[in-house]
């Protein structure tokens, strides 16, 4: 596998954006995540890889408290965003999710116009004072998602009328419109064709100049292409975490090597 990619052509940040310690997740009596410790760096793409059901998406959802929406889910341990415990009772999860945006596996534009999809977050958070300001946020968000030139003449058209790849980039524009510091992506390319996947991967590489990006992917090739850091999960444990090139070429743990070479998975 070729791991010398554009992702490694520039040095990742060494500033810790999110710090997780002793994180455990239970669904009822079933433990899904066991004692995860990890530091996620700012202005860096971090990939979570591992077999299906290994806990990578569950842990991703801990980072913006999406698991709060599941009644039987219990999260323990500490997750700090810029040194602040995101599970502190004084933290408003809605405000947290403005800072830690999320893009899901299947494109899920709202049944609204392209403009209203992107404007939704800034409106509910009261981020703009005038229509002109809102127009500016919508345009800049669509530009960041590399979608503006394709949709600028049909902003009033339904977002659901776009192609799959365009819909996913619209969801990325919607996520960045609230000015987040972290962008979580849960297998954002799994429903896309190869051309749309390449466009989103290119976009992820550009987004890291402004955001800390965390991506869950089932594709090791994708992790190698887009990330600077990789975390390998197996059976609810974080087995190994480090620079992407090292994880793929000189893993320390035999379980990581077995997964990368296809012996487990």
MIVOLUM-592952 format. One record per residue: x, y, z of N, C-alpha, C in turn; residue in one letter; residue number from 0. Coordinates in pm, whole numbers, always signed. Atoms other than C-alpha are relative to their C-alpha. Layout:
// residues N
X; Y; Z; X; Y; Z; X; Y; Z; A; NUM .
...
***
This chain:
// residues 265
+85; -120; +0; +0; +0; +0; +88; +125; +0; X; 0 .
-76; -124; +6; +134; +339; -98; -55; +99; +102; X; 1 .
+46; -93; -104; +114; +564; +208; +69; +135; -8; X; 2 .
-63; -131; +16; +330; +851; +84; -94; +86; -83; X; 3 .
+106; -74; +65; +45; +1088; +2; +12; +148; +29; X; 4 .
+7; -144; -28; -41; +1456; -3; -23; +26; +148; X; 5 .
+31; -18; -142; -159; +1404; +356; +127; +15; +83; X; 6 .
-124; -6; -76; +202; +1364; +466; +100; +101; -56; X; 7 .
-91; -94; +64; +348; +1635; +248; +22; +126; +83; X; 8 .
-19; -113; -90; +304; +1895; +523; -16; -48; +142; X; 9 .
-5; +44; -139; +358; +1872; +895; -133; +29; +70; X; 10 .
+122; -19; -76; +52; +1823; +1114; +28; +87; +122; X; 11 .
-12; -80; -122; -15; +2050; +1410; +37; -90; +117; X; 12 .
-26; +77; -121; +115; +1939; +1749; -81; +54; +118; X; 13 .
+87; -55; -104; -153; +2132; +1940; -115; -96; +24; X; 14 .
+108; +92; -33; -395; +1902; +2122; -133; +75; +3; X; 15 .
+132; -62; +6; -755; +1994; +2038; -99; -73; +91; X; 16 .
+88; +83; -83; -941; +1705; +2203; +85; -103; +72; X; 17 .
-73; +96; -81; -804; +1495; +2486; -102; -92; +69; X; 18 .
+91; +98; -61; -985; +1175; +2593; +79; -88; +96; X; 19 .
-65; +84; -100; -897; +981; +2907; -101; -96; +64; X; 20 .
+80; +105; -67; -1038; +651; +3040; -145; -1; -48; X; 21 .
+138; -5; +51; -1343; +677; +2812; -54; -142; -15; X; 22 .
+72; +126; +13; -1585; +388; +2843; -143; +30; -42; X; 23 .
+138; -15; +45; -1920; +345; +2672; -73; -132; +19; X; 24 .
+87; +117; -17; -2196; +104; +2771; -134; +26; -67; X; 25 .
+139; +2; +45; -2519; +26; +2590; -72; -100; +90; X; 26 .
+58; +89; -100; -2720; -113; +2878; +112; -71; +74; X; 27 .
-104; +78; -69; -2504; -393; +3017; +117; -36; -93; X; 28 .
-104; +34; +97; -2292; -425; +2700; +101; +112; -9; X; 29 .
-105; -100; +11; -1958; -247; +2696; +48; +10; -144; X; 30 .
-37; -21; +140; -1882; -96; +2356; +138; +61; -15; X; 31 .
-130; -66; +2; -1572; +111; +2437; +68; -23; +134; X; 32 .
-73; +34; -122; -1302; +20; +2690; +123; +90; +15; X; 33 .
-120; -73; -45; -1059; +267; +2852; +78; +66; -114; X; 34 .
-68; -66; +112; -979; +482; +2547; +69; +127; +48; X; 35 .
-80; -121; -23; -701; +739; +2589; +54; +46; -135; X; 36 .
-51; -49; +128; -622; +959; +2289; +3; +153; +2; X; 37 .
-7; -144; +23; -511; +1313; +2203; -15; +26; -149; X; 38 .
+27; -34; +140; -656; +1449; +1878; +53; +140; -26; X; 39 .
-71; -124; +24; -449; +1726; +1725; -80; +99; -85; X; 40 .
+66; -106; +76; -566; +2058; +1583; +59; +6; -141; X; 41 .
-44; -20; +140; -545; +2134; +1208; +63; -127; -57; X; 42 .
-51; +132; +37; -493; +1763; +1145; -117; -90; -35; X; 43 .
+101; +102; +27; -694; +1482; +985; +40; -127; +75; X; 44 .
-21; +123; -76; -722; +1187; +1222; -100; -104; -50; X; 45 .
+87; +107; +49; -860; +859; +1084; -18; -106; +107; X; 46 .
+31; +115; -85; -1033; +594; +1295; -28; -117; -93; X; 47 .
+19; +119; +83; -1000; +251; +1133; -23; -121; +91; X; 48 .
+23; +123; -74; -1094; -100; +1238; -117; -77; -59; X; 49 .
+109; +81; +54; -1338; -385; +1163; -137; +58; +36; X; 50 .
+136; -41; -33; -1714; -328; +1162; -33; -40; +143; X; 51 .
+41; +29; -137; -1854; -308; +1514; +110; +11; +103; X; 52 .
-114; -5; -92; -1516; -230; +1672; -8; +119; +96; X; 53 .
+17; -112; -92; -1636; +93; +1837; +44; +134; -54; X; 54 .
-55; -128; +50; -1486; +359; +1610; -109; +106; -17; X; 55 .
+108; -99; +14; -1820; +526; +1526; -59; +36; +135; X; 56 .
+50; -29; -135; -1938; +495; +1886; +89; +102; +69; X; 57 .
-91; -96; -64; -1626; +676; +2006; -10; +136; -69; X; 58 .
+15; -127; +71; -1662; +939; +1732; -119; +78; +54; X; 59 .
+122; -66; -47; -2014; +1014; +1857; +13; +51; +143; X; 60 .
-26; -54; -135; -1876; +1069; +2207; +55; +142; -7; X; 61 .
-75; -125; +8; -1680; +1369; +2080; -90; +123; -16; X; 62 .
+95; -113; -1; -1993; +1583; +2028; -130; -37; +71; X; 63 .
+111; +43; -86; -2224; +1399; +2268; -122; -45; -77; X; 64 .
+112; +55; +76; -2437; +1245; +1996; -58; -123; +68; X; 65 .
+51; +117; -72; -2464; +936; +2217; -101; +38; +107; X; 66 .
+101; -46; -97; -2674; +1150; +2455; -141; -30; -50; X; 67 .
+133; +20; +57; -2963; +1087; +2216; -46; -146; +12; X; 68 .
+34; +143; -15; -2955; +710; +2293; -23; -28; +148; X; 69 .
+40; +13; -141; -3140; +633; +2617; +87; -97; +79; X; 70 .
-71; +104; -76; -2947; +319; +2710; +151; +18; -1; X; 71 .
-144; -21; +12; -2605; +467; +2632; +54; +79; +118; X; 72 .
-64; -69; -113; -2376; +566; +2920; +148; +18; -32; X; 73 .
-140; -33; +28; -2042; +742; +2870; +67; +42; +130; X; 74 .
-77; -41; -119; -1780; +769; +3145; +143; +32; -43; X; 75 .
-134; -48; +33; -1429; +912; +3159; -5; +149; -28; X; 76 .
-7; -144; +27; -1320; +1258; +3047; +35; +25; -146; X; 77 .
-33; -47; +135; -1325; +1422; +2705; +9; +151; +8; X; 78 .
-26; -143; -14; -1171; +1769; +2700; +16; +63; -138; X; 79 .
-15; -81; +120; -1212; +2023; +2418; +64; +132; +42; X; 80 .
-77; -118; -45; -949; +2295; +2460; +4; +9; +153; X; 81 .
-14; +3; -145; -913; +2185; +2822; -130; +6; +78; X; 82 .
+131; -10; -66; -1287; +2201; +2897; -74; -133; -16; X; 83 .
+69; +128; +1; -1479; +1885; +2991; -135; +14; -70; X; 84 .
+123; -17; +76; -1754; +1851; +2729; -119; -69; +66; X; 85 .
+110; +66; -71; -1958; +1628; +2964; -35; +70; +131; X; 86 .
+37; -80; -117; -1967; +1892; +3237; -147; +40; -12; X; 87 .
+144; -30; +4; -2330; +1958; +3334; -30; +142; -49; X; 88 .
+23; -138; +43; -2285; +2326; +3251; +14; +17; -151; X; 89 .
-17; -8; +145; -2207; +2248; +2886; -132; -30; -70; X; 90 .
+121; +19; +79; -2503; +2287; +2650; +36; -83; -123; X; 91 .
-36; +85; +115; -2488; +1998; +2398; -28; +66; -134; X; 92 .
+32; -67; +126; -2651; +2215; +2129; +113; +96; -38; X; 93 .
-112; -91; +26; -2378; +2477; +2162; +128; -78; -30; X; 94 .
-117; +85; +27; -2114; +2202; +2173; +0; -46; -145; X; 95 .
+7; +52; +137; -2238; +2066; +1840; +18; +108; -104; X; 96 .
-36; -109; +91; -2196; +2410; +1685; +152; +8; -11; X; 97 .
-147; -2; +0; -1827; +2383; +1782; +60; -129; -57; X; 98 .
-46; +130; +49; -1795; +2015; +1690; -105; -52; -98; X; 99 .
+98; +36; +102; -1980; +1962; +1362; +12; -145; -40; X; 100 .
-1; +141; +38; -2071; +1625; +1216; -60; -20; -139; X; 101 .
+49; +42; +131; -2116; +1475; +870; -19; -151; +6; X; 102 .
+35; +141; -18; -2287; +1138; +851; +32; -83; -124; X; 103 .
-35; +97; +104; -2238; +827; +641; -81; +22; -127; X; 104 .
+87; -19; +114; -2537; +886; +415; -35; +148; -10; X; 105 .
+37; -141; +12; -2592; +1237; +277; -144; +22; +46; X; 106 .
+133; -22; -57; -2888; +1380; +468; -41; +148; -3; X; 107 .
+45; -139; +5; -2980; +1725; +338; -143; +13; +51; X; 108 .
+137; -27; -44; -3288; +1879; +493; -89; +17; -122; X; 109 .
+93; -24; +113; -3602; +1894; +272; -28; +148; -15; X; 110 .
+5; -145; +16; -3527; +2261; +217; +85; +38; -120; X; 111 .
-84; -48; +109; -3356; +2475; -43; +147; -16; +36; X; 112 .
-144; +5; -23; -2979; +2461; -87; +40; +112; +97; X; 113 .
-31; -114; -87; -2960; +2807; +74; -42; -28; +143; X; 114 .
+52; +20; -136; -3176; +2711; +373; +71; -114; +73; X; 115 .
-79; +106; -63; -2976; +2392; +434; +122; +59; +69; X; 116 .
-122; -56; -55; -2661; +2596; +487; -31; +106; +105; X; 117 .
+35; -110; -91; -2836; +2885; +663; -60; -49; +131; X; 118 .
+73; +52; -116; -3008; +2657; +917; +75; +22; +131; X; 119 .
-79; -11; -123; -2729; +2646; +1176; +22; +144; +45; X; 120 .
-17; -141; -38; -2639; +3016; +1169; -129; +66; +49; X; 121 .
+129; -58; -43; -3010; +3100; +1202; -35; -44; +142; X; 122 .
+45; +45; -133; -3084; +2881; +1505; +95; +43; +110; X; 123 .
-96; -46; -100; -2766; +2995; +1680; +12; +152; +5; X; 124 .
-1; -146; -1; -2834; +3362; +1605; +135; +59; -36; X; 125 .
-137; -40; +33; -2497; +3402; +1437; +9; +120; -93; X; 126 .
-2; -111; +95; -2595; +3666; +1183; -106; +103; +37; X; 127 .
+89; -110; -37; -2762; +4005; +1224; -83; +51; -118; X; 128 .
+71; -52; +118; -2882; +4068; +869; +2; -105; -110; X; 129 .
+4; +91; +115; -2969; +3895; +545; +133; +3; -75; X; 130 .
-128; -11; +70; -2646; +4026; +393; +107; -86; +68; X; 131 .
-95; +84; -74; -2442; +3859; +669; -27; -147; -24; X; 132 .
+36; +140; +22; -2635; +3535; +622; +41; -44; -140; X; 133 .
-42; +31; +137; -2576; +3546; +247; +150; -26; -6; X; 134 .
-146; +13; +0; -2205; +3586; +314; +44; -133; +62; X; 135 .
-33; +127; -66; -2194; +3289; +553; -33; -117; -92; X; 136 .
+40; +108; +90; -2383; +3069; +306; +99; -13; -115; X; 137 .
-95; +7; +111; -2153; +3161; +19; +136; -53; +44; X; 138 .
-133; +45; -45; -1832; +3116; +219; -1; -148; +38; X; 139 .
+10; +141; -38; -1953; +2780; +354; -5; -89; -125; X; 140 .
+6; +77; +124; -2042; +2655; +6; +133; +2; -73; X; 141 .
-134; -5; +61; -1703; +2773; -119; +96; -94; +72; X; 142 .
-86; +91; -76; -1529; +2585; +163; -29; -145; -34; X; 143 .
+38; +137; +36; -1722; +2276; +59; +17; -27; -149; X; 144 .
-26; +15; +143; -1613; +2327; -305; -127; -26; -80; X; 145 .
+130; +22; +63; -1978; +2350; -410; -58; +128; -60; X; 146 .
+60; -127; +38; -2043; +2721; -472; -18; +13; -151; X; 147 .
+8; -20; +145; -1967; +2725; -844; -105; -89; -65; X; 148 .
+98; +94; +57; -2200; +2428; -902; -144; +37; +35; X; 149 .
+137; -24; -47; -2502; +2566; -713; -37; +148; +11; X; 150 .
+25; -143; -27; -2471; +2947; -703; -120; +56; -76; X; 151 .
+114; -48; +78; -2742; +2988; -969; -130; -72; +32; X; 152 .
+124; +72; -37; -2992; +2755; -802; -10; -20; +151; X; 153 .
+2; +9; -145; -2973; +2829; -431; -140; -24; +54; X; 154 .
+138; +19; -46; -3354; +2822; -409; -51; -141; -32; X; 155 .
+42; +137; +35; -3369; +2466; -548; +19; -94; +118; X; 156 .
-12; +94; -113; -3414; +2168; -312; +139; -64; +7; X; 157 .
-128; +67; -19; -3094; +2027; -165; -7; -147; -35; X; 158 .
+18; +142; +30; -3238; +1680; -218; +7; -27; -150; X; 159 .
-7; +19; +144; -3224; +1739; -595; +142; -10; -53; X; 160 .
-140; +10; +41; -2844; +1735; -601; +44; -145; -13; X; 161 .
-56; +136; +8; -2632; +1432; -689; +50; -42; +139; X; 162 .
-45; +51; -130; -2507; +1211; -407; +124; +70; +52; X; 163 .
-123; -67; -42; -2162; +1366; -401; -24; +146; +34; X; 164 .
+34; -139; -30; -2306; +1717; -416; -76; +10; +132; X; 165 .
+73; -1; -127; -2546; +1633; -133; +95; -13; +119; X; 166 .
-93; +16; -111; -2256; +1520; +84; +82; +127; +20; X; 167 .
-71; -127; -14; -2064; +1839; +9; -92; +109; +56; X; 168 .
+96; -93; -61; -2381; +2033; +94; -8; -22; +151; X; 169 .
+2; +31; -143; -2388; +1854; +430; +128; +50; +68; X; 170 .
-125; -55; -54; -2024; +1953; +481; -12; +152; +12; X; 171 .
+21; -145; -7; -2114; +2315; +398; -91; +35; +117; X; 172 .
+92; -23; -112; -2400; +2294; +648; +74; -14; +133; X; 173 .
-75; +24; -125; -2161; +2159; +913; +98; +113; +28; X; 174 .
-102; -104; -23; -1898; +2431; +861; -62; +139; +16; X; 175 .
+65; -131; -4; -2155; +2714; +849; -7; +59; +141; X; 176 .
+6; -50; -138; -2165; +2739; +1231; +138; +36; +54; X; 177 .
-136; -35; -44; -1789; +2801; +1241; +57; -97; +101; X; 178 .
-51; +96; -98; -1693; +2476; +1416; +152; +1; +7; X; 179 .
-144; +16; -15; -1345; +2405; +1547; +43; -141; -39; X; 180 .
-25; +142; +29; -1372; +2029; +1492; -109; -48; -95; X; 181 .
+96; +58; +93; -1539; +1840; +1207; +11; -151; +6; X; 182 .
+5; +146; -9; -1641; +1477; +1263; -67; -53; -126; X; 183 .
+57; +59; +121; -1707; +1259; +958; -9; -151; +18; X; 184 .
+22; +143; -22; -1860; +913; +994; -18; -70; -135; X; 185 .
-1; +66; +131; -1769; +720; +676; -68; +87; -107; X; 186 .
+71; -95; +87; -1857; +1023; +461; -2; -37; -147; X; 187 .
-7; +35; +142; -1771; +853; +132; -59; -136; -31; X; 188 .
+40; +139; +23; -1922; +508; +177; -119; -13; -94; X; 189 .
+116; +5; +89; -2237; +597; -20; +28; +68; -134; X; 190 .
-33; -79; +118; -2049; +780; -297; +76; -82; -105; X; 191 .
-76; +66; +107; -1907; +677; -633; +146; +48; +5; X; 192 .
-143; -35; -10; -1529; +695; -694; +33; +146; -32; X; 193 .
-30; -139; +34; -1537; +1040; -856; -40; +92; +114; X; 194 .
+46; -82; -113; -1744; +1193; -574; +89; -23; +123; X; 195 .
-89; +31; -111; -1521; +1014; -321; +130; +79; -12; X; 196 .
-125; -74; +21; -1210; +1172; -474; -21; +149; +29; X; 197 .
+29; -141; -26; -1376; +1516; -457; -8; +28; +150; X; 198 .
+13; -19; -144; -1464; +1474; -89; +136; -17; +68; X; 199 .
-134; +18; -58; -1114; +1343; -7; +86; +126; -21; X; 200 .
-74; -123; +28; -962; +1650; -176; -46; +111; +94; X; 201 .
+59; -102; -88; -1198; +1866; +27; +46; -19; +144; X; 202 .
-45; +27; -137; -1101; +1696; +355; +141; +53; +20; X; 203 .
-138; -48; -11; -737; +1777; +286; +5; +153; +10; X; 204 .
+5; -147; -7; -828; +2144; +233; -59; +47; +133; X; 205 .
+69; -43; -122; -1055; +2162; +539; +93; +2; +121; X; 206 .
-86; +7; -119; -773; +2073; +778; +83; +127; +22; X; 207 .
-69; -127; -24; -619; +2416; +725; -76; +87; +99; X; 208 .
+84; -78; -91; -909; +2553; +931; -57; -80; +116; X; 209 .
+68; +82; -99; -1039; +2259; +1133; +87; -119; +43; X; 210 .
-45; +134; -36; -941; +1953; +1327; -104; -97; -56; X; 211 .
+94; +91; +67; -1097; +1674; +1117; +23; -142; +53; X; 212 .
-8; +139; -43; -1175; +1327; +1253; -92; -81; -91; X; 213 .
+77; +77; +96; -1289; +1069; +999; +1; -148; +37; X; 214 .
+12; +146; -10; -1419; +715; +1052; -7; -53; -142; X; 215 .
+3; +57; +134; -1346; +507; +745; +23; -151; +6; X; 216 .
-22; +145; +13; -1373; +141; +650; +110; -28; -101; X; 217 .
-100; +16; +106; -1115; +203; +377; +139; +39; +52; X; 218 .
-137; -31; -44; -752; +175; +482; +72; +88; -103; X; 219 .
-61; -83; +103; -651; +325; +148; -40; +146; +19; X; 220 .
+45; -137; -23; -862; +630; +225; +69; +61; +121; X; 221 .
-70; -49; -119; -712; +664; +572; +143; +40; -36; X; 222 .
-138; -29; +40; -365; +650; +415; +8; +126; -85; X; 223 .
-2; -116; +89; -457; +913; +157; -26; +131; +72; X; 224 .
+47; -130; -50; -625; +1176; +373; +50; +37; +140; X; 225 .
-27; -31; -141; -497; +1148; +731; +149; +13; +29; X; 226 .
-137; -9; -52; -184; +1245; +919; +18; -90; +123; X; 227 .
-2; +87; -119; -276; +1042; +1231; -107; -106; -18; X; 228 .
+96; +111; +11; -451; +705; +1251; -11; -72; +133; X; 229 .
+29; +79; -120; -617; +523; +1539; -66; -130; -42; X; 230 .
+56; +131; +34; -686; +149; +1509; -78; -53; +120; X; 231 .
+89; +55; -104; -982; +16; +1709; -27; -147; -29; X; 232 .
+34; +141; +14; -1053; -351; +1774; -71; -46; +126; X; 233 .
+79; +53; -112; -1323; -504; +1995; -16; +103; +113; X; 234 .
+26; -104; -99; -1390; -172; +2168; +123; +63; +62; X; 235 .
-125; -54; -55; -1024; -101; +2244; +71; +84; -105; X; 236 .
-92; -74; +87; -795; +162; +2098; +133; -73; +8; X; 237 .
-118; +87; -1; -513; -73; +2002; +127; +80; -22; X; 238 .
-122; -72; +38; -271; +171; +1846; -38; +134; -63; X; 239 .
+26; -134; +52; -252; +540; +1759; +133; +68; -28; X; 240 .
-126; -69; +31; +18; +738; +1584; -3; +60; -139; X; 241 .
-9; -55; +134; +140; +891; +1260; -45; -105; -101; X; 242 .
+60; +93; +95; -42; +739; +965; +105; -87; -69; X; 243 .
-103; +78; +68; +273; +635; +780; +58; -109; +87; X; 244 .
-56; +99; -92; +406; +457; +1088; -100; -113; +26; X; 245 .
+103; +102; -26; +76; +278; +1160; -7; -99; -115; X; 246 .
+16; +88; +116; +65; +140; +806; +127; -73; -40; X; 247 .
-123; +65; +43; +431; +51; +764; +77; -67; +114; X; 248 .
-73; +58; -113; +568; -20; +1113; -90; -3; +125; X; 249 .
+87; +5; -119; +277; -98; +1349; +69; -72; +115; X; 250 .
-62; +62; -118; +381; -185; +1703; -76; -123; +47; X; 251 .
+83; +108; -54; +89; -414; +1787; -31; -103; -110; X; 252 .
+27; +101; +103; +48; -747; +1603; -145; +1; -50; X; 253 .
+140; -7; +46; -331; -692; +1591; -15; +105; -111; X; 254 .
+3; -102; +105; -275; -375; +1387; +55; -56; -130; X; 255 .
-60; +59; +120; -48; -559; +1147; -94; -102; -63; X; 256 .
+92; +101; +52; -301; -842; +1116; -117; +65; -74; X; 257 .
+111; -69; +68; -577; -594; +1027; +45; +61; -133; X; 258 .
-50; -69; +120; -369; -399; +778; +33; -99; -111; X; 259 .
-35; +100; +101; -254; -715; +602; -119; -89; -36; X; 260 .
+121; +71; +37; -610; -852; +591; -24; -130; +72; X; 261 .
+19; +128; -71; -572; -1140; +837; -118; +5; +97; X; 262 .
+122; -15; -79; -844; -996; +1062; -79; +116; -58; X; 263 .
+81; -107; +53; -1134; -771; +975; -139; -44; -36; X; 264 .
***
